[in-house]
Amino acid sequence: MSRKHETRNTKHETHPFCLAKALANDTGGPSDFYRMMGAPTVEPKELQLALPPPESFSFPYATPYGIQSDLMHHVYKAIEGKSVAIVQSPTGTGKSLSLLCSTLTWLADDLRRTTTASLEAYREELALKTKSTDPPWVAERMFERKKMELEAARQETDERLQQVRRQEEERKQTLRAQGRDRKRMRPTIFEHADRDNTDEEDRFLPHDPSANRLQTNAEGLNLSPDVLALMAQINPSAPPPAVLPTQTKIFFTSRTHSQLSQILSELRKTSFAETTRAVALGSRKTLCVNDEVRKSGETGIDERCLDLQSAGKGKGCKYLPGRDEGGMEGTKGREFTDKVLATIQDIEDLVVLGKETHICPYYGTRAAIPEADIVTLPYNLILQRSAREALSISLKDQVLLIDEAHNLIDTILSIHSQSLSLPGLIQARDQLRTYLIKFKNRLKGRNAVMLKQVLLILAGLITVCESIEQAKDSSKLMKVGELVQGMGKGLDQVNLYEIVGYFKESKIAVKVSSYTEKLIEEELAKATTTTSQTRATTRHAAISYMHQLESFLLSLSNADADGRVLLSSTSSPSSSGKQLVTLKYVLLNPMDHFSDIVADARSIVLAGGTMEPVNDFKLQLFPQVEPSRLANFSCGHVIPKENLKTIILTKSPKGKDLEFKFETQNDTNLLDELGAVLSNVCNLVPDGVVVFLPSYRFLEKLKTTWEKSGLLAKLGMKKSLFYEPQAGGSVETVLEEYSTAINLGSSATNKKSGALLLAVVGAKLSEGINFSDKLARAVVMVGLPFPNLTSCELKERMKYVTDVAIANKQPQGDKAGRELYMVSHPHFKELPDLTYLTPNITHIS
Ligand code: SF4
C-alpha cells in the first residue's frame, strides 16, 4: 500500500476535500473557490492532465480484498477516462463500499487538479492584465491577496459546518442522556382530509399557453415559468439557480430509498464521512412535512404544493422561509442547508430535521445541491427528463453511478410505458365533458378547440377498446399508426404533438382532476357514513384518469418503431364476470430515453451483482458510444467455496415432487410438504433463514394453509416468524424486528433460535439488502418464476431484441430474444454466481 496515498486519504485533517490544502498546493472544495473567483477565463492547461489511479485506496477496513482493489482501480480509471463502465460484483463483496471509495477518491483528486489548475490560470490572467512596466511582485501580491480571501471564505464555510457538527453531536448526547434518541417521524399514510371549499374557480381554468411557454433564461437553464415564479417567490432577490461551473459531483442512484440509506450508512464508515458534503434527494411524496398537504393524497401532493406556492401573500407553505426572511438564501434557509451538508443524513433524517427546524426538506435539499460532493437519489428521478428538470439537476460533465443496475433497461421501459382501461377512458371523457359545460363561457378560443380535440381522441380510444370488449381473453398488438386508424374518422386531422404540448402548457389534466376532486368532495361530504379510507380511495381513483391519458398520449409521440400498443381483454379480477379491456403503450427501445444522459454525463458507471448479458446494455443503451469508451469489469465472490453449500431440492421428505408451477400453487399437500422442508431447515440452521417465494399471493396462500394445518405454529416455536410487507414504509420496521429477534438468541425463557423471514422475489427485500452473517445463514428459493412466454408483450420484446442483435451483426444474434427470456427474471440473473460454486451444488432428489 502506498503510504503517501493512504496518509492523504485517511486522515481527516489532511482530507482532500479540505480547501485549506488546496490553497496550500494540495486540494480544495470548488464551491467557495468559484463563488469567489468565478470560472477561470483562461483554459487551465493542467485540467487536461490525466490522473493515474492511485496504487491503493482509502478503505475503512485494514486491507481491501483483491477484487475490491481491482474494482476501485477500474472505476477510477473509467471515470478519469470519461468512459461508460459496466461493473459486476456479486452481492456481499463490498461493492457499494468499493464504489464509494473509488468515486470519492477520484472526486478528491479531480478537485485538487481543478483547483490547482484554476489558480494557475488566474495567475496567468493576472500576468496578462498587468502592464509590462509593472514590477512582477504586483501580480504576485494580487494573487496572494486573492488566495487569502479564498482562505477566509473557505475557513468560514468549514468552521460553520464544523460548528453544526459539534452542535448536532451535543444534541444527540443530550437526547441519549434523556433516553430519547432521535425518533423516526416518517410522515404517516396518506389519508383524506376535508379541504377548504372555496369559490376560487379560477384555479381550475387552464394555464394560458401563450404566457406559459418554456423560457430559456440567461444561464441556459430551461425552467418553466411556474418553477421560475416559484423560485422568485422563495427568494425574490436571488438570481436564477446556477449550477456552479465545473463543480463535478457524484450522482449516486439506486432503486429504492432503503438501498440508498444503506449506501449512506456505508459512507459513514469511510474516512470521507466527515468532510464529504452529501445530499439525499427525494420526491415531495417522501420529503414533504406539511401534514395538510400530505393529507391531500399521494397523487395530488405536487400540485397541492405548487398551488400553495402560487397562493396569495400569507398563504404559502408554512415550511418555506418567507420573502422577509430572505427565502432559502436567508439565515433560516442557510442554517438548514448547513445542517444537511454537515452530516450524512438519509431521507428519514431529513424529514425529522425538516420538522424540527420547520423548513421544507424537499426545497431545502435542492438548495444544498450546488455545494454537495455526492447526491443520492432513486433512479426513477434521474431516468425521466421531467423529474430531472423538476429537481433542477443537470448531468453535464457529472459522474453518474447507477447501482443495482441489472434492471435498468426494464425500468426505463416500464417508466415510459403507460396503460389505460376502458372504464378509465369513459371516466376521463365524462370528467372532461362536465368541465367543458361548467367553464364553457370562460375558456379562450384555443382552449375550447384543443379540449374538443381531446374529447375526439377519447371517443376514438373508447371505440378501439369497445371493438375487442366482447372477445374473451384476447389481445392484439399494433403500431401507433394502426391504433390511430382504428380510432375513426377525423383523428387524422389531429396533431398529436400539439395536443401533448397543450397538456403540458395548460396543465389541463391537473385542472380537470382538481375540479372533479372538488365535486367528489362535495358529494362525499353529504355521505356521512363513508370512512376516510373509502373517501381517499374514491378521490384517488377519480383524479388519476386524466393524468393517465396525458402519459399515454405522450408515449404515443415516440417514434413508431420504438413501441407498440397492446389492446387486451381479460377476465376482470372482480367477480362481475365482465371483461376488462386495457390499452397499453409498450416501449421497446430504451435508448432514446437514455441518450441525453449518455451525451451529458462525463462518465456513467452501471453496477450490479450480475449484469449479464452485458451485450444487451451495450446494444440497447450505448450503441452510439465508441467501443473504446466502454469498459467492462467483472469479479468473482469473496466467500471461500468451502463456506457455501448450494442444494437443489426436487423431492419433499415424503417423496412428493417439489414443483411450484402456477397450476400447483393451490395444492395444499404440496404447500404442507414445503412447510415440512422449511421445518427441517429451521431445525438444522441457526440464526436467520430467508425464504423467497414467487409472489405475495403465494405468501398469503402459504400462511392460510399452514395456519389450518398447524405448521405455522410449529415453525413459530422454532423461530420468530416475519413476512415481507406490501407497504414500502413498513420494510425497515420488519427488518429491525427480524434482526432483533436473531440477536436475542435463545435463552431459558426463549426457546426459539433465530428468525424465519418469508419474502417475495422481485419485491422490496430481494435486492440491495445486506443479509450479512447471522441475518441469513440459509437462503431458500421456492421455484423460479418466469414470465408467461405466450404473452404478446414479451414476444414482441424478444423479437425486437433479436432484430437489434441481427442488425448489429452480433454473433448468435438470432438467439438474443431467447437469452432475454432466460435472464428476464432478476433472480435467474444471480445464477452465474452459483455456477462459480458448481462443485458445491448438490442435487438432492
Ligand atoms: S413546500 Fe415542502 S413542506 Fe411545503 S407543501 Fe411543498 S413539499 Fe410540502
Boltz pocket constraint, residues with backbone or C-beta under 6 A from the ligand:
constraints:
  - pocket:
      binder: B
      contacts: [[A, 284], [A, 287], [A, 288], [A, 289], [A, 290], [A, 293], [A, 301], [A, 304], [A, 305], [A, 306], [A, 308], [A, 317], [A, 318], [A, 319], [A, 320], [A, 360], [A, 361], [A, 362], [A, 363]]
      max_distance: 6.0
